[in-house]
């Protein structure tokens, strides 16, 4: 039951001049439970109804038909305060969680509609570094959230597998590389070759020409060039799969830039047919002056295609292949202009799906002493970060709970969870300065804190066993501590929908942190297992079980496991 919307409907019956949706927007949750569970500030109605706020509150109270689930209604100045019957609230909320289990909060609102999500997008022959973490974690969380709401999700890893840099890497490998070394050290060896190429090219400009020549060979289908490039690609995917396995992520498509090589010409032809292409200094552009945007470059003066050309081809391909309801691009905000241009060109081409394309921007990740640069070798490998987090977790377990079973498995869940949680613990648009020590600090509002709360609830339920089978007495959950937990559980389904609508997994992260905090207060303040009160204990255990369920579901939605022991 959505108490807020139900209350708005009742208020609408009392005051039909205001719509239920308007009233729902106006309803607030007071900062102090003593002031009620919901409040209608009548100040906002004074101008419309031409009455003083206290008079409006009194008038509404006279006409309001109090349902059974509202225990009382009070006027406080210009506010109309509503108090929910807490036993009813507890029973209805816990019954819903009990019936739906770990599907609580799920729905079929997306049935029959597809959502394509372009995220992670690693580059071939380059390290999977900490800068990829935000796109990977946010995209994976959105994939889970939309699936949970009944949408058909398509996770796309738009591989960076085309461009002059691959010619440069082949040139570096041919000059200084060693096949045995590259097979052994994989991406690390390729990174060193890439960095060396750029260092040497500063002194010898001919190297750049050599790199371009090798890329031309790739484009022309040269057997040796394609063989080396294919080998680099195979090594990269093998290496990054270790990271994706640690994160529990899979993709439905690895169609990268090279996949669209034979799909760009129809797009270019259509742009020409619709008189959208024009020449500028030998290049082909789409002018976007009317939209206060710089021109979108489609073809260079030498006829080479660009990111925009490939992304246009990809958008049409995705619409034709998946008939998406939404087409999301989880890419850093540095690409804001690129996506504004891309969507505008799609609109000019008459693609009605342009409105369904969304750039899910996020902040940049930098090192404490500067930005990440693959060319300069300034990277932190994501696999190293995850393994460091796992090792630190293992040492904490060894110190605090050495007899814990499955220590390695739990260390992996907690360590990886700490890293992912750190990225999703704030609004996605914020920049992040990467600091390994801070990231692995398990105090405060962190992933391990929420996971430990889940383990605590599991432990309590194991301790209770089958001892408390009496019919629950929900009046035992009327205290403020229990109600604070119940309210967060009841809000959970709505939070999932909002997270999907705003493309913000952080909303779920914040909800599970708040739930963990509220539950821990309840745990410390209230005696949960009481042999003298079996009915009250049964109700309190139902609340513990619902908390466990919702925390586990919330963590799963953002891509984190919830161990039952820690």
C-alpha positions in Angstrom: 0.0 0.0 0.0 1.3 3.4 -1.0 0.2 5.4 2.1 1.1 8.8 0.7 -0.9 8.4 -2.5 -3.8 6.9 -0.5 -3.8 9.8 1.8 -3.7 12.2 -1.1 -6.8 10.6 -2.6 -8.6 11.0 0.7 -7.6 14.7 0.9 -8.7 15.1 -2.7 -12.2 13.9 -1.6 -12.2 16.5 1.2 -10.9 19.3 -1.1 -11.8 18.4 -4.8 -10.4 21.8 -6.1 -6.9 20.2 -5.7 -5.9 17.1 -7.6 -4.6 14.0 -5.8 -1.3 14.3 -7.5 -0.9 18.0 -6.4 -1.7 17.0 -2.8 0.7 14.0 -2.9 3.5 16.4 -4.0 2.7 18.7 -1.0 2.6 15.9 1.6 5.7 15.9 3.8 7.3 13.6 6.4 7.8 15.6 9.6 11.4 15.6 11.0 10.0 14.6 14.4 7.7 11.5 14.8 5.9 13.3 17.5 4.6 15.7 14.8 3.0 12.9 12.9 3.9 10.5 10.2 2.7 12.7 7.3 1.9 16.4 7.3 0.1 18.7 4.9 1.5 22.2 5.0 -1.6 24.4 4.4 0.5 27.5 3.8 0.9 26.4 0.2 -2.9 26.4 -0.2 -3.5 29.9 1.3 -3.3 31.7 -2.0 -5.4 29.3 -4.0 -8.1 28.9 -1.4 -7.9 32.5 -0.1 -8.0 31.4 3.5 -5.6 31.5 6.4 -3.6 28.2 6.8 -5.0 27.3 10.2 -8.5 27.8 8.8 -7.7 25.6 5.8 -6.4 22.9 8.1 -9.5 23.0 10.3 -11.8 23.0 7.2 -10.0 19.9 5.8 -10.2 18.1 9.1 -14.0 18.5 9.2 -14.4 17.0 5.8 -11.7 14.3 6.1 -13.0 10.8 6.3 -10.5 9.0 8.6 -9.7 5.5 7.4 -8.9 2.7 9.8 -5.2 2.9 9.1 -5.0 6.5 10.4 -5.0 6.5 14.2 -5.5 10.3 14.6 -5.3 13.6 12.8 -4.1 16.8 14.5 -3.8 20.5 13.6 -0.6 22.2 14.5 -0.6 25.9 13.3 -0.9 25.7 9.5 -0.2 22.0 9.4 -2.5 19.1 9.2 -0.7 16.1 10.8 -1.6 12.5 10.2 -0.6 9.6 12.5 -0.6 6.1 11.0 -1.9 3.2 13.0 1.5 1.6 13.6 0.3 -2.0 14.2 -1.6 -1.8 10.9 1.4 -0.3 9.1 3.6 -3.1 10.5 1.3 -5.9 9.6 0.7 -4.7 6.0 4.4 -3.9 5.3 5.7 -7.1 6.8 3.0 -9.2 5.1 4.0 -7.7 1.7 7.7 -8.6 2.3 6.8 -12.0 3.6 4.7 -12.8 0.5 7.2 -11.4 -2.1 10.5 -12.3 -0.4 13.5 -11.2 -2.4 11.2 -10.0 -5.2 9.7 -7.3 -2.9 9.9 -4.1 -4.8 9.9 -5.8 -8.2 7.3 -5.1 -10.8 6.2 -5.8 -14.3 6.0 -2.1 -15.2 8.6 -2.6 -18.0 7.1 -5.7 -19.5 7.5 -5.9 -23.2 10.0 -3.0 -23.3 13.7 -3.2 -23.8 16.4 -1.0 -22.3 19.9 -1.0 -23.9 22.7 0.0 -21.6 26.1 0.9 -23.0 28.6 0.8 -20.2 32.2 -0.1 -19.1 33.4 0.1 -22.7 37.0 -1.0 -22.1 39.7 -0.4 -24.7 41.5 -3.3 -26.5 45.2 -3.6 -25.5 44.8 -1.0 -22.7 44.5 -1.6 -19.0 41.1 -2.0 -17.3 41.8 0.7 -14.8 40.1 2.5 -11.9 38.8 5.1 -14.4 36.5 2.4 -15.8 35.0 1.6 -12.4 32.2 4.3 -12.4 30.8 3.4 -15.8 31.0 -0.4 -15.0 29.4 -0.1 -11.5 26.7 2.4 -12.5 25.8 0.6 -15.7 25.6 -2.8 -14.0 23.4 -1.4 -11.2 21.0 0.2 -13.8 21.0 -3.2 -15.7 19.9 -4.9 -12.4 17.4 -2.2 -11.5 15.6 -2.2 -14.9 15.5 -6.0 -15.0 14.0 -6.0 -11.5 11.2 -3.7 -12.8 10.4 -6.1 -15.6 12.3 -4.5 -18.5 14.3 -6.6 -20.9 17.8 -5.3 -20.5 20.6 -5.5 -23.0 24.1 -4.9 -21.5 26.5 -3.6 -24.2 30.2 -3.4 -23.8 31.0 -1.0 -26.7 34.7 -2.0 -27.1 37.2 0.6 -28.1 38.7 -1.6 -30.8 39.4 0.7 -33.7 41.7 3.6 -34.4 45.2 4.7 -35.1 46.4 3.8 -31.6 46.3 0.1 -32.7 48.6 0.8 -35.6 50.9 2.6 -33.1 50.8 -0.4 -30.8 51.6 -2.8 -33.6 54.5 -0.6 -34.6 55.8 -0.6 -31.0 55.4 -4.4 -30.8 57.3 -4.9 -34.1 60.1 -2.7 -32.9 60.5 -3.6 -29.3 58.1 -6.4 -28.4 58.5 -10.0 -27.6 55.7 -12.5 -28.1 56.7 -14.6 -25.1 56.8 -11.5 -22.8 53.4 -10.3 -24.1 51.9 -13.7 -23.6 53.2 -13.8 -20.1 52.5 -10.3 -18.9 49.6 -9.5 -21.2 48.1 -6.0 -20.7 51.1 -4.8 -18.6 53.5 -5.6 -21.4 51.2 -3.9 -24.0 50.9 -0.8 -21.8 54.7 -0.5 -21.5 55.0 -0.7 -25.3 52.2 1.9 -25.7 53.9 4.3 -23.3 57.3 3.8 -24.9 55.9 4.5 -28.3 54.6 7.9 -27.2 57.9 8.7 -25.4 59.9 7.8 -28.5 57.5 9.6 -30.9 58.3 12.9 -29.1 61.8 12.6 -30.5 61.0 10.8 -33.7 57.9 12.1 -35.6 58.3 9.3 -38.2 57.0 6.8 -35.6 53.5 8.4 -35.9 53.6 7.8 -39.7 54.7 4.2 -39.0 51.7 3.8 -36.6 49.3 5.2 -39.2 50.7 2.9 -41.8 50.0 -0.2 -39.7 46.5 1.0 -38.9 45.9 1.4 -42.7 47.0 -2.2 -43.0 44.3 -3.2 -40.5 41.7 -1.3 -42.5 42.9 -2.9 -45.7 42.7 -6.4 -44.2 46.4 -7.1 -44.2 46.9 -10.7 -42.9 49.8 -9.9 -40.5 48.2 -6.7 -39.1 44.9 -8.5 -38.5 46.6 -11.4 -36.9 48.5 -9.3 -34.4 45.5 -7.1 -33.7 43.3 -10.2 -33.2 45.8 -11.5 -30.7 45.8 -8.2 -28.8 42.0 -8.4 -28.6 42.0 -12.0 -27.4 44.6 -11.2 -24.7 42.6 -8.2 -23.5 39.2 -10.0 -23.3 40.9 -12.9 -21.4 42.4 -10.4 -19.0 39.4 -8.2 -18.4 37.1 -11.3 -17.9 39.0 -11.8 -14.6 37.8 -8.4 -13.4 34.2 -8.9 -14.7 34.1 -12.3 -12.9 35.2 -10.7 -9.6 32.4 -8.1 -10.1 29.8 -10.7 -11.1 29.2 -8.9 -14.4 28.3 -10.3 -17.8 27.4 -8.5 -21.1 24.9 -9.5 -23.7 26.9 -7.8 -26.5 30.6 -7.0 -27.1 29.8 -5.2 -30.3 32.5 -2.5 -30.4 33.6 0.2 -32.8 34.9 -2.2 -35.4 31.5 -3.9 -35.5 30.0 -0.8 -37.2 32.6 -0.6 -40.0 30.1 -1.9 -42.6 27.2 -0.1 -41.1 28.3 3.5 -41.4 27.9 4.1 -45.1 24.1 3.8 -45.1 24.0 6.5 -42.3 26.4 8.7 -44.4 24.2 8.2 -47.5 21.1 9.1 -45.5 22.7 12.3 -44.2 23.6 13.2 -47.8 20.1 12.4 -49.1 18.6 14.6 -46.5 21.0 17.5 -47.3 22.4 17.5 -43.8 26.1 17.0 -44.8 28.2 19.9 -46.0 31.8 20.3 -46.7 34.1 22.3 -44.4 37.8 22.5 -45.1 37.5 19.2 -46.9 35.7 17.5 -44.0 32.0 16.5 -44.0 30.0 18.0 -41.1 26.4 18.4 -39.9 26.0 22.1 -39.0 24.2 22.6 -35.6 24.4 26.4 -35.3 20.6 26.6 -34.8 20.9 24.5 -31.6 23.9 26.5 -30.3 26.2 23.5 -30.8 29.4 23.3 -32.8 29.3 21.3 -36.0 29.3 17.5 -35.7 32.2 16.1 -37.7 31.1 13.0 -39.7 34.1 12.4 -42.1 37.6 13.8 -41.8 39.2 15.5 -44.9 40.9 12.1 -45.6 37.6 10.3 -45.6 38.1 8.7 -42.2 35.1 8.2 -39.9 34.9 9.3 -36.3 33.3 8.4 -33.0 30.1 10.3 -34.0 29.9 8.3 -37.3 30.1 5.0 -35.4 27.7 6.1 -32.7 25.1 7.1 -35.2 25.4 3.7 -36.9 25.3 2.0 -33.4 22.1 3.9 -32.4 20.3 2.8 -35.6 21.5 -0.7 -35.2 20.4 -0.9 -31.6 16.9 0.4 -32.5 16.5 -2.0 -35.3 17.9 -5.0 -33.3 16.4 -4.4 -29.9 13.6 -1.8 -30.5 14.6 -0.1 -27.3 12.3 1.9 -25.0 15.4 3.6 -23.6 19.0 3.6 -25.0 21.4 4.6 -22.2 25.0 5.6 -22.5 26.8 5.4 -19.2 29.8 7.7 -20.1 31.7 10.4 -18.1 30.4 14.0 -18.3 33.4 15.0 -20.4 31.5 13.6 -23.3 28.4 15.8 -22.7 28.9 17.8 -25.9 29.5 14.6 -28.0 26.1 13.2 -26.9 24.2 16.4 -27.3 25.5 16.6 -30.9 24.8 12.9 -31.5 21.2 13.1 -30.3 20.6 16.3 -32.2 21.9 14.8 -35.5 19.6 11.8 -34.9 16.7 14.1 -34.5 17.5 16.0 -37.7 17.6 12.7 -39.5 14.0 12.1 -38.4 14.8 9.3 -36.0 11.9 9.4 -33.6 13.9 7.4 -31.1 16.3 10.3 -30.5 14.2 11.3 -27.6 14.7 7.9 -26.0 18.5 8.2 -26.1 20.0 9.2 -22.7 23.5 10.2 -21.7 23.9 8.9 -18.1 26.8 11.1 -17.2 29.0 10.6 -14.2 32.0 12.4 -12.6 35.6 11.8 -13.5 37.9 9.6 -11.4 41.4 11.0 -10.9 44.4 10.1 -8.8 45.3 12.0 -5.7 48.3 13.6 -7.6 46.6 14.1 -11.0 44.6 12.7 -13.8 44.8 9.2 -15.2 46.8 9.0 -18.5 47.3 5.7 -20.3 49.9 7.3 -22.6 52.0 8.3 -19.6 51.4 5.1 -17.8 49.6 6.9 -15.0 47.0 4.2 -14.2 45.8 2.1 -11.3 44.7 -1.4 -12.5 41.2 -2.2 -11.3 42.1 -5.8 -10.7 44.9 -4.7 -8.3 42.4 -2.5 -6.4 39.9 -5.4 -6.1 42.6 -7.8 -5.0 43.9 -5.3 -2.4 40.5 -4.9 -1.0 40.0 -8.6 -0.8 43.4 -9.1 1.0 42.7 -6.3 3.5 39.3 -7.9 4.2 40.9 -11.3 4.7 43.3 -9.9 7.2 40.5 -8.2 9.2 38.6 -11.5 9.3 41.7 -13.3 10.4 42.1 -10.8 13.2 38.5 -10.6 14.4 36.8 -13.9 13.4 39.6 -16.5 12.6 37.2 -19.4 12.9 34.8 -18.1 10.3 33.9 -20.6 7.6 34.5 -19.8 3.9 36.8 -17.0 4.8 38.1 -16.6 1.3 34.6 -16.4 -0.2 33.4 -13.9 2.3 36.6 -11.8 2.0 35.9 -11.6 -1.8 32.3 -10.5 -1.3 33.1 -7.9 1.3 36.3 -6.6 -0.4 34.7 -6.2 -3.9 31.5 -4.9 -2.3 33.6 -2.1 -0.5 35.0 -0.9 -3.8 31.7 -1.0 -5.7 29.8 0.6 -2.8 32.3 3.5 -2.7 31.5 4.4 -6.3 27.7 4.2 -5.7 27.6 5.9 -2.3 27.2 9.4 -3.8 25.4 11.1 -6.7 26.9 9.8 -10.0 27.7 13.3 -11.2 30.3 13.9 -8.5 34.0 13.7 -9.3 36.0 11.1 -7.3 39.6 11.4 -6.2 40.8 7.9 -6.0 42.5 7.1 -2.7 43.1 3.4 -1.9 43.4 3.8 1.9 40.1 5.8 2.1 38.4 3.4 -0.2 39.3 0.5 2.0 38.3 2.2 5.2 35.5 0.0 6.5 34.1 2.4 9.1 31.1 4.7 8.6 28.6 4.5 5.8 30.3 1.8 3.8 29.5 -1.4 2.0 30.9 -3.6 4.8 28.8 -1.8 7.3 25.6 -2.6 5.4 26.8 -6.2 4.8 27.6 -6.6 8.5 24.1 -5.4 9.4 22.6 -8.1 7.0 24.9 -10.7 8.7 23.7 -9.5 12.1 20.1 -10.0 11.1 20.8 -13.5 9.8 22.6 -14.4 13.0 19.7 -13.3 15.1 17.3 -15.4 13.0 19.6 -18.4 13.4 19.7 -17.9 17.1 15.9 -17.7 17.3 15.5 -20.8 15.3 12.0 -22.3 15.5 11.4 -21.2 19.1 9.0 -18.4 18.4 6.0 -19.6 16.4 3.2 -17.6 18.1 1.0 -15.4 16.0 2.7 -12.0 15.8 1.5 -9.2 18.0 2.2 -6.1 15.7 1.5 -3.7 18.5 5.0 -4.7 19.7 6.3 -2.7 16.7 4.6 0.6 17.6 7.8 2.0 19.1 9.7 4.8 17.2 12.7 2.5 16.7 10.7 -0.2 14.9 8.6 2.3 13.0 11.7 4.0 11.6 12.8 0.6 10.2 9.3 -0.2 8.9 9.0 3.1 7.1 12.2 2.6 5.2 11.1 -0.9 4.2 7.8 0.4 3.0 9.4 3.1 1.0 11.8 0.6 -0.7 9.7 -0.2 -3.8 9.2 3.5 -4.6 12.9 4.2 -4.2 13.7 1.5 -6.9 11.3 3.2 -9.3 12.8 6.6 -8.7 16.3 5.2 -9.1 15.3 3.9 -12.5 13.6 7.2 -13.5 16.6 9.3 -12.5 19.3 6.8 -13.5 20.6 7.1 -10.0 21.7 3.8 -8.3 22.8 6.0 -5.4 19.2 6.3 -4.3 19.2 2.6 -3.5 22.6 2.8 -1.8 21.3 5.6 0.4 18.2 3.7 1.3 20.0 0.5 2.4 22.5 2.6 4.5 19.5 4.4 6.2 17.8 1.0 6.8 21.0 -0.5 8.3 21.4 2.5 10.6 17.7 2.4 11.7 17.9 -1.4 12.2 21.0 -1.1 14.3 19.3 1.4 16.6 16.4 -0.9 16.9 18.7 -3.8 17.6 20.6 -1.9 20.4 17.5 -0.2 22.0 14.9 -2.9 21.9 15.0 -6.4 23.4 14.2 -8.6 20.4 14.1 -12.1 21.8 11.9 -12.2 24.9 10.7 -15.6 26.2 8.1 -13.8 28.3 6.5 -12.2 25.2 6.4 -14.9 22.4 3.8 -12.9 20.3 5.8 -9.7 20.5 9.0 -11.6 19.7 7.4 -13.2 16.7 6.6 -9.7 15.4 10.1 -8.3 16.1 11.6 -11.3 14.3 9.4 -10.7 11.3 10.8 -7.2 11.2 14.4 -8.6 11.4 13.6 -11.0 8.6 12.1 -8.2 6.4 15.2 -6.1 7.1 17.5 -8.9 6.1 15.5 -9.4 2.9 15.4 -5.8 1.8 19.1 -5.2 2.5 20.0 -8.3 0.5 17.8 -7.2 -2.4 19.1 -3.6 -2.3 22.7 -4.7 -2.3 22.0 -7.2 -5.1 20.5 -4.4 -7.2 23.7 -2.3 -6.9 25.8 -5.4 -7.7 27.0 -6.4 -4.2 26.7 -9.8 -2.4 25.3 -10.1 1.1 27.1 -12.7 3.2 25.1 -14.4 6.0 28.2 -14.5 8.2 31.1 -12.0 8.7 
